[in-house]
Amino acid sequence: MIVDGASDGFTSIRISLVNIATGDDFTVDNNGAAIESLVIIKSGDTIQKHGGVIKAMGPGSVSLIMPEDSVTISNPGATVATLYLLTWSAREANINLPKSLNSPIKTLLVDWNDIDFIENSKRREKKPYTPTNHDAERI
């Protein structure tokens, strides 16, 4: 555990570094109605499963796991997969939701390699990820 605490905005916030051995699985299970998680793949290759979606994800990829959802992360690679796991519970749920949301926010798996690069005069950078362009990955 890197951080285990609370703040003005969160009743709890935890940040952990998780290592998944070759052939092993790790499940992020947000069984509480107010628990949300963010997974950032630091190193290694993973396969992430949520419902009927199975997605290969490598370093730099992220998963946003919403309340009452569960994602299983498997390591099919030859080396240990390492990820950062951020889990939090907000003090107030559903505040400041955009009016454009017609349905609840859902779990989202984003592979770093699915994000296109754009060129500009100063540097090469990633385009902002737009879920509407990757509806197949949206759960």
N, C-alpha and C positions, 0 to 999 in steps of 0.2 A: 504494500500500500504506500503510495507516494503522498496522498493527501486524504484525510478523513475529517470532515468538519461541517460547519454550517455558516450561513451568512445572512444578511438582511433579506436576500431574495430566495434562498434555498434552506429548507429545513434540514437537508443533508446534501453533501456533495463529496464524492469519492473519486479519486484518480488512482488507477492501478496500472502496473506494467505486467502483462500476462504473456507467458511463454507457453506455446503449444508444441509438444514434441511430435516428431514425425509419426503419422498415422493416428494421432489423437484428435479428439473433438473438445470444444469448449462451447457451452451454451450460455448466452445472455438471455435471462428470463426475467422480464419486467412484470412480475406477477402483481405488483401493486398498482392501483389505479392512477397514482400520481408519479410513478417512477419512469424516467426516460434515460436513455443511454446513447453514447456516441462512441464508436469504435474507430480507431485510426490504425491502419496496418503500418507498422514501423519497418518490418523486414519479413521476408519469406513469402511463400505463396499460400493462399487459402481458398477454400471453397465455402461460400456462405449460403445457407439454406433458410428460407422463410416461406412457409406454406408451399406453394407449387413452384416458387422461384429458386433456382440454383444458379449461383454466379461465381465465377473464378475472379478473385481479387488479389492484387499484389500490393507492394509498398506504395503508400500515399493514398490508398483507397479508404473510403469512409462508409460507415453504416450508421444511420440514425434509427434507433429502435424506440418506438413509441410505447406508451403505457399499454399493458395487457398483451404485448407482443413478445415473441421469442425468436431468436436467430441462433442457429447452430453454426459454428465456425470450425471447419476441419482443416488439418494440415496434411495435404497429399505429397508435400515436397520431401526432399532428402535432408533438409536442415530445419532447425527449430524456427517456427514462425513467432514473431514478437509483435504485440499490439498494445496500444494504449486504450484503456477502458475508462471512460468518464461516465459516472452514474449520478443522477441528481433527482431530487424531489423539490419542486417549486412550492413556495409558501402559498401562492395563489394560482390556481389552475385557470386556464382559458382566459387570461386577461389580454386585452388588446388584440384579439383575433381579427384579421382583416375581414371586412364584409364580403369580400369576393370568395371566401371559403364556403363552398356549398356542402362539403363533406369534411369529416374529421381528417386531420393530418395523418398520413400513413407512414409506416416504416419505409425507408429508402436506402437502397444499396447503390453506391456510386464507385465504379472502378476508375482509378486514376487514368488509365489508358483510354477511357471513353470520353475524356475531356479534350477537346481540340486545342491546339496551339494557335495563337494569333501573333502576327508580326506587327511591331510598331517601331518607331524611329529610335527608341531607347533600348529596348530589349525584347526578347521573345518570351511570351507569357501564356498561361492557360486562359481560355475563354471561361466566363462564368458558366457553371453548370445549369442547364435548364431542364427540369424534370419532364416537361412536355415533349422534349426532343428524344427522351428515352423512356417512353411509356411502358415498354416491355420490362424495364427494371423496376418500375414502380409497383408497389404491392398494395 
